[in-house]
Amino acid sequence: MSFSWMDAAEPEPVGEIPAGKSDLESAWRRYGPGALRFATALVGPNDAHDVTSTAFLRVTQRPEWREFDDFAKYLARAVRNEAHNLYRQRKRRWERDFAGVREQTAVHVEPDLDLLRAIAALTVPQRSVVFLAYWQDQTEAEIASQLDLSRGTVHRTLVRARSALRKAMK
């Protein structure tokens, strides 16, 4: 007998979700527990609810989410992607933080004055996007939301900032 993450006391419905005032609540009640179990297996109990709810919100923000052929499978893919994003984000933070600790404990390293000057020469929008992307590990979409900019503007600003930093550091 095999056990699927979708197994529950009640069988998981497949197909369209009925339209109505409580579409989101109905979908969450039907598919949330199975997705939460799947997320728990991927990221553990501490982060499972965050991963599941983020994935659920991303899926249901799409206008056509009610017509998905198999909503449970689509949600499972979204949960897997969110778990992967969480893993990558933590890995980047750990590597960055560990590199800082390693430098501090090995030998005191003076800050790179050329890099500091290059960052200071960036425009304020470029510095803010660079800070949020590299020190806060935010995605372009998160930065756009936080700064109330379009995602394209954030992408363009980040590309220009990277280019300016590369030129300054040559």
N, C-alpha and C positions, 0 to 999 in steps of 0.2 A: 504494500500500500504506500503510495507516495503522498507527500504533504506539500501542498502549494501554499504560497503566501496568501493566496486569495481564499483558502479554505476558512470557513467560519461556521457558526451555528446555523445561520441561514445561508442558502446558496446565493452567490453573487449574481445579480442580474446582468445580462449582457444586452447591449443595444442602446436605444435612445433613452434619455432620462426625461420623464414627463415634465412638460412645461407648467409653470405656475409660480406663485409668489415665493415659494420656498425651494426653488430649484437647487440652490447651493447647499442649503441645509439637508435636503433630501439626498443629494449626491454625497455629501460628507458622511451622513449617517450610513449610507450603503457601502461606500468604498473606502472611507477613512480608516476603519479598523484593520482591514487587510493591508492597506498601504502602510499603516503605522507599524504593523508586525514586520513587514518587509524592511522598512527603514531601521527598525530596531536591530534586525539581523545585520544590516550594512554598517551602521554608525554607532550602535549601542543605545541604551535607554536614555542617556542624558541629552542626546541631540536628535533623537528620532522624531519627536513632535515638531521641532523647528523645520527639519528637512521635509517632513510630510506636509505640513501646512504651507510651506513655501512652494513646494511642487504643486499642491492642489490649487493654490492661488494662481500660479503661472498657467496651469492648464485651463482653469475656468475663466481666465481673462481673455482667452481667445473667443471670438464671437461664435464660432461653429462648434463649441465644445459639447453642446447637447446632441449633436448628430454623429459623434464618433461611433464607429461600429462597435468597438470594444473599449469602453471608457476605462475599465480596470487595467487593461494592458497599457493604454496610453499613460495612465497615471503611474503605473509601475516604472515605465521608462523615465518619466519625469522625476520620480523619487530617486532612481539610480543616478540620473544626471546631477541632481542636487547633492547627493552623497559624494559624488566624485568632485563636485565644485568645492564642497566643504573640505575634503581631503587635500585638494591642491592648495586651497587658501591657507590651511593650517601648516602645510609643508613649507610654503613660501615664508610664512611668518616665523616658523621655527628656524629655518635656514638663516633668515635675516637676523633674528635675535641671537641665535647661537654664534653667528659670525661676529656680532658685536661683543658678546661675552668672551669669545676666544681671543679677539684683539685686545680687549681690556686686561685679560688675565695674563697673556703672554708678555707683551711689552706695550708700554703706553705709546700709542700711535697718534701723532699730531693729525688734526683734521687736514684734509686735502684743501689747501687754500685756493687752488685753481678751480676745483669743483665748487667750492662755496661762492667764489666770484662768478662762476658761470651760472649758478642757480640764482644769485642775486641779480644778474643781468636779464633774467627772464622777465616777461611781463607778469603782472599780478595774476591774470587768468591762467597763464602757463604754470606759474609756481603753484597755484591752488590745485590745478589738475594733476600736476606731478606729485604733490604731497598726498592727495587722496589716492592716487593710483599706486604709489610705491610705499608710502608709510602707513596708509590705512588699508591697503589691499582691496580697494573697491574696484568693481568692474566699471566699464564705461557707462553702462546703463545706470548703475548706482550713483555715479558721479553726476550724470546728467540730471537725475532726479533730485539729488541734494542741492545742486547749484542752479536748478531750474533752467537748464539749457537743453538743446536737442542733443541726441546721441552723436549725430554727425559733427556738431560743433565741438563736443568733447574729444572725439576721435581726432579731428583736424588739429585742435589745440595741442593734444598730446604728441602727435606726430611732429608738429613744428617745434615743440619744446625739446623733444629728443634730438631732432636735427640740430638745433642751436647748441645743445649740450655737447653733441659729438664734435661740432666745429670748434667749440671753445676748448675742448679737451685735447685737440690734436697738437 
